[in-house]
Amino acid sequence: MGKPVKPRLALLAVPLLIAACGGKPATPAASSAETSAQVREKEPDENVEKDPLLGEAKVAHVVVPEAFITAATPAENVDSPASWRAGDGTRWLIATAKDTHRLVVYDGSTGKQLRTVSGPGSELGQMQRPNGIAVIDDLVLVVERDNRRVQVFQLPDFKPLLVFGAEDLKQPYGLWVRPQKDAYEVIVSDNYMSPQNEDAPPPLAELGQRFKRYHLQRAEGGWKANLAGTFGDTGGKGAIRIAESVFGDAANDRLLLAEEDVAVGTRLREYGLDGTYRGRDIGADLFKAQAEGMALAQCVGGAGYWIATDQFKDRSVFHVFDRTTLAYKGAFAGNKTANTDGVWLDQSADARFPQGAFYAVDDDQAVAAFDWRDIAKALSLPECRAE
């Protein structure tokens, strides 16, 4: 979700894991994974006195067992996943690793790690604290928080094609991409903090550029991206104070933006694709921890489902809403998957996941996979054949 990381808030309770800032080293020396975990700071969206626990919250849900969870790698600090089908039919699961500044690639049907991509730096092909990720066609787009840009790679070789946004972005976190004629629109969340107090969101009047819109297209000899506009509501009801997750549904002219600020009430806000707040919030009475990653199941005939994360520290809850009406359909949790940031839904079929797979980060160190058939059965959802 390097330096800078999401800044700590002045009113935070003492973090569970405190960065070492002097004194004698621990004996015996900590492993690299332990060291990585120990130095992590709480981030702006973690402004709570006590970590929210599903075991203590009264959130109705069903349990859906994970199909698999990848091997835990705490040193990576995994944030967000995306997936892609290779030419041989293999499903690749690609996750951002913030602390090692790279991508981790798994077999999306088994969870076996296949390779890693990139490493720390600011040159093309290098990354600093990658956070949000999206895959579309044969492109992988990655938000780099510390380089304050978006980088584009081409599959299957992860050839770096382009970086963009460094002139405009201040603290980018998440993104959503949709195809357009001969191009792509990329919407990036920009979680810049107050110039007067880096531990607090800016005043409402300064939130009009919370999201940046880019036009990405092929150009002679390569690719180019241009800033096409910015948006963000500046009213008390529609503003996004802590911004990360953004996802859209072009068929319904809809953007859902996660408001992660628990101080004002974490929830999803509905905007139009033009960036205008529509005056409706979703899940204000449902999210008890924090609204995080979102995904959209798109079914034939225009039906479908939104899946949105409630980030409890012991086990994450995934709320499900009707695609068109946004009516609540229920919630599920895994047996173990916890503290989830990013999620991704892959509706393509293979032998392991005939109706697709839902992926969710597990506690900053692994990625869990859920069989869509198991989710649908547990929540009594009608069959959803992908568009």
Backbone hydrogen bonds, N-H to C=O, Kabsch-Sander energy under -0.5 kcal/mol:
donor,donor_aa,acceptor,acceptor_aa,energy
12,L,9,L,-1.5
13,A,48,V,-0.5
18,I,16,L,-0.5
35,T,31,S,-2.9
36,S,32,S,-2.4
37,A,33,A,-2.0
38,Q,34,E,-2.5
39,V,35,T,-1.7
40,R,37,A,-1.0
46,E,43,E,-2.7
47,N,44,P,-0.8
48,V,46,E,-2.4
56,E,53,L,-1.4
57,A,53,L,-1.4
59,V,57,A,-1.2
60,A,58,K,-0.6
62,V,331,A,-2.1
64,V,62,V,-0.5
64,V,333,A,-2.8
67,A,369,A,-3.0
68,F,369,A,-1.2
70,T,367,V,-2.5
73,T,365,Q,-2.9
76,E,73,T,-1.9
77,N,73,T,-0.6
77,N,74,P,-0.6
78,V,364,D,-1.8
79,D,96,T,-2.2
82,A,94,I,-1.9
84,W,92,W,-2.1
86,A,84,W,-0.6
86,A,90,T,-3.3
89,G,86,A,-2.1
92,W,84,W,-3.7
92,W,90,T,-0.7
93,L,106,Y,-2.7
94,I,82,A,-3.4
94,I,92,W,-0.6
95,A,104,V,-2.7
96,T,80,S,-2.4
97,A,102,R,-2.5
98,K,77,N,-2.4
98,K,96,T,-0.5
99,D,76,E,-2.0
100,T,76,E,-0.9
101,H,97,A,-0.8
102,R,97,A,-1.5
103,L,117,V,-2.6
104,V,95,A,-2.8
105,V,115,R,-3.0
106,Y,93,L,-3.4
107,D,112,K,-3.0
108,G,91,R,-4.3
108,G,106,Y,-0.7
110,T,107,D,-0.7
111,G,107,D,-3.1
114,L,105,V,-3.4
115,R,105,V,-1.6
117,V,103,L,-2.4
121,G,127,M,-1.1
126,Q,123,E,-2.3
127,M,119,G,-2.8
131,N,143,V,-3.1
132,G,173,Y,-1.9
134,A,141,L,-2.1
136,I,139,L,-2.1
139,L,136,I,-2.5
140,V,153,F,-2.6
141,L,134,A,-3.0
142,V,151,Q,-2.6
143,V,132,G,-2.7
144,E,149,R,-3.2
145,R,129,R,-2.3
145,R,143,V,-0.7
146,D,128,Q,-1.4
147,N,128,Q,-0.9
148,R,144,E,-0.8
149,R,144,E,-1.6
150,V,164,F,-2.9
151,Q,142,V,-2.7
152,V,162,L,-2.9
153,F,140,V,-2.9
154,Q,159,K,-2.3
155,L,138,D,-3.1
158,F,154,Q,-1.0
159,K,154,Q,-2.1
161,L,152,V,-3.3
162,L,152,V,-1.2
164,F,150,V,-2.4
168,D,165,G,-1.6
169,L,165,G,-3.1
173,Y,189,S,-2.0
176,W,187,I,-2.0
178,R,185,E,-2.2
180,Q,183,A,-2.9
183,A,180,Q,-1.9
184,Y,216,L,-2.5
185,E,178,R,-2.7
186,V,214,Y,-2.4
187,I,176,W,-2.8
188,V,186,V,-0.5
188,V,212,K,-2.7
189,S,174,G,-2.1
190,D,210,R,-3.2
191,N,171,Q,-2.7
191,N,189,S,-0.5
192,Y,190,D,-1.1
194,S,197,N,-0.7
194,S,200,A,-2.9
200,A,197,N,-2.1
206,E,203,P,-2.2
207,L,204,L,-2.0
210,R,207,L,-1.3
211,F,231,F,-2.2
212,K,188,V,-2.6
213,R,229,G,-3.2
214,Y,186,V,-3.0
214,Y,212,K,-0.5
215,H,226,N,-2.7
216,L,184,Y,-2.9
216,L,214,Y,-0.6
217,Q,224,K,-2.5
219,A,222,G,-3.2
222,G,219,A,-2.6
224,K,217,Q,-2.7
226,N,215,H,-2.0
228,A,213,R,-3.7
229,G,213,R,-1.1
231,F,211,F,-2.2
239,A,235,G,-1.9
241,R,239,A,-0.7
243,A,241,R,-0.5
244,E,258,A,-0.5
247,F,256,L,-1.9
249,D,254,R,-3.1
252,N,249,D,-1.2
253,D,250,A,-1.5
254,R,249,D,-1.8
255,L,271,Y,-3.0
256,L,247,F,-3.0
257,L,269,R,-2.3
258,A,245,S,-2.2
259,E,257,L,-0.6
259,E,267,R,-2.9
260,E,242,I,-2.1
260,E,258,A,-0.8
262,V,260,E,-0.9
264,V,261,D,-0.8
265,G,261,D,-0.9
267,R,259,E,-1.4
268,L,282,I,-2.5
269,R,257,L,-2.8
270,E,280,R,-2.5
271,Y,255,L,-2.8
271,Y,269,R,-0.6
272,G,276,T,-2.3
275,G,272,G,-2.3
278,R,270,E,-2.6
280,R,270,E,-0.5
282,I,268,L,-3.1
286,L,283,G,-1.5
287,F,283,G,-2.5
288,K,286,L,-0.6
292,E,309,T,-2.0
293,G,341,D,-1.8
295,A,307,I,-2.1
297,A,305,Y,-3.6
298,Q,296,L,-0.6
299,C,297,A,-0.6
299,C,303,A,-2.7
300,V,385,R,-2.5
302,G,299,C,-1.4
303,A,300,V,-0.7
305,Y,297,A,-1.7
306,W,321,F,-2.7
307,I,295,A,-2.6
308,A,319,H,-2.7
309,T,293,G,-2.4
310,D,317,V,-3.2
311,Q,290,Q,-2.6
311,Q,309,T,-0.5
312,F,310,D,-1.9
313,K,52,P,-2.6
316,S,337,T,-2.0
317,V,310,D,-2.2
318,F,332,F,-3.1
319,H,308,A,-2.8
319,H,317,V,-0.6
320,V,330,G,-2.9
321,F,306,W,-2.4
322,D,327,A,-3.0
323,R,304,G,-2.4
326,L,322,D,-1.3
329,K,320,V,-3.1
330,G,320,V,-0.9
332,F,318,F,-1.8
333,A,62,V,-2.0
339,N,312,F,-2.6
342,G,79,D,-2.6
344,W,359,Y,-2.2
346,D,344,W,-0.5
346,D,357,A,-3.0
347,Q,345,L,-0.6
350,D,353,F,-1.1
356,G,353,F,-1.6
357,A,346,D,-2.5
358,F,370,F,-2.5
359,Y,344,W,-3.4
360,A,368,A,-2.3
361,V,342,G,-2.1
362,D,366,A,-2.9
363,D,338,A,-3.5
363,D,361,V,-0.7
365,Q,362,D,-2.1
366,A,362,D,-0.8
368,A,360,A,-3.4
369,A,68,F,-2.8
370,F,358,F,-2.5
372,W,356,G,-2.1
374,D,371,D,-0.9
375,I,371,D,-1.6
376,A,372,W,-2.9
377,K,373,R,-2.2
378,A,374,D,-2.2
379,L,375,I,-1.9
380,S,376,A,-0.5
380,S,377,K,-0.8
381,L,376,A,-2.6
385,R,383,E,-0.5
387,E,298,Q,-1.9
